[in-house]
Structures are given as structure tokens and as C-alpha cells.
Amino acid sequence: MIVRTAVPADDVNNYQVWRSSSATAGFAQVGTPTGTTFTVGSLKRHTTYHFRVRGVDTSGNIGTFSATVAARTS
């Protein structure tokens, strides 16, 4: 497995979705979708979660993480 700075969009095989309750630490992988839609379960109410994603190409090379985004549950 090789970590690359970028995985070409036309070569992406799947994605790794990572989640944390902190913006800077404690991220854990919560899914490996093959499409561009992913549903996260088991979320606590009134909690902010931070997510980041990275692509994996057909050879298993892993791209760098996306920017971290935050979402708050109601």
C-alpha cells in the first residue's frame, strides 16, 4: 500500500470515511463506500462530529485526507 498525494478521480475504487468527536484527533474509519453517498449511523443527539475522506485507487494506493468537515446532530 502506498499513500499518494492524489488519487485521480477516474481511478478511484472506493473511499475511506473517518469520523471523530474532535477536529484534530481520535479519527476512526467508519466506512468504505464505493460510491459518492454514505450514511452514518449510531450518532448521539446534539453532538458535533468531524469527518474526513480519502480515495483508494484500483491498485490499493491511498490518497491524502480531504479537508475536515463538521456536522452537528439535532
C-alpha positions as CSV (number, residue, x, y, z in Angstrom):
1,M,0.0,0.0,0.0
2,I,1.3,3.4,-1.0
3,V,0.0,6.7,0.2
4,R,-0.2,9.2,-2.6
5,T,-0.8,12.9,-2.6
6,A,-3.7,12.5,-5.0
7,V,-5.7,9.7,-6.5
8,P,-7.1,10.5,-9.9
9,A,-10.9,10.7,-9.8
10,D,-11.2,8.2,-12.7
11,D,-9.1,5.7,-10.9
12,V,-10.9,5.7,-7.5
13,N,-12.2,2.3,-6.5
14,N,-13.6,3.2,-3.1
15,Y,-13.3,5.8,-0.3
16,Q,-12.4,5.7,3.4
17,V,-14.7,7.7,5.6
18,W,-13.2,8.7,9.0
19,R,-15.1,10.3,12.0
20,S,-14.1,11.9,15.3
21,S,-15.7,14.0,18.0
22,S,-12.6,16.2,17.9
23,A,-11.4,18.3,15.0
24,T,-7.8,17.3,15.5
25,A,-7.5,13.8,17.0
26,G,-9.2,10.5,17.5
27,F,-10.4,9.7,14.0
28,A,-11.6,6.2,13.3
29,Q,-12.6,4.7,10.0
30,V,-16.4,4.3,9.9
31,G,-16.9,3.1,6.3
32,T,-15.6,2.2,2.9
33,P,-18.2,3.2,0.3
34,T,-17.7,2.5,-3.3
35,G,-20.0,5.4,-4.4
36,T,-20.2,9.1,-3.5
37,T,-23.0,8.6,-1.0
38,F,-22.6,7.3,2.5
39,T,-24.9,7.2,5.5
40,V,-23.5,7.2,9.0
41,G,-25.4,5.6,11.9
42,S,-25.0,5.4,15.7
43,L,-24.8,9.2,16.2
44,K,-25.6,10.8,19.5
45,R,-28.0,13.7,19.6
46,H,-26.7,17.3,20.0
47,T,-23.2,16.3,19.2
48,T,-20.7,17.7,16.7
49,Y,-18.8,15.2,14.6
50,H,-15.9,15.8,12.3
51,F,-15.4,13.8,9.1
52,R,-12.6,13.4,6.5
53,V,-12.4,11.2,3.5
54,R,-9.7,9.8,1.3
55,G,-9.8,7.9,-2.0
56,V,-8.3,4.5,-2.7
57,D,-7.4,3.6,-6.3
58,T,-7.8,0.3,-8.1
59,S,-4.2,-0.7,-7.2
60,G,-4.8,-0.1,-3.4
61,N,-2.9,3.2,-3.3
62,I,-4.4,5.6,-0.7
63,G,-4.8,9.3,-1.3
64,T,-4.3,12.0,1.3
65,F,-7.2,13.1,3.5
66,S,-9.7,15.7,2.4
67,A,-10.2,18.8,4.5
68,T,-12.1,18.0,7.7
69,V,-15.8,19.0,7.8
70,A,-18.1,19.2,10.8
71,A,-21.7,18.3,11.2
72,R,-23.9,18.7,14.3
73,T,-26.8,16.3,15.0
74,S,-30.1,17.7,16.2
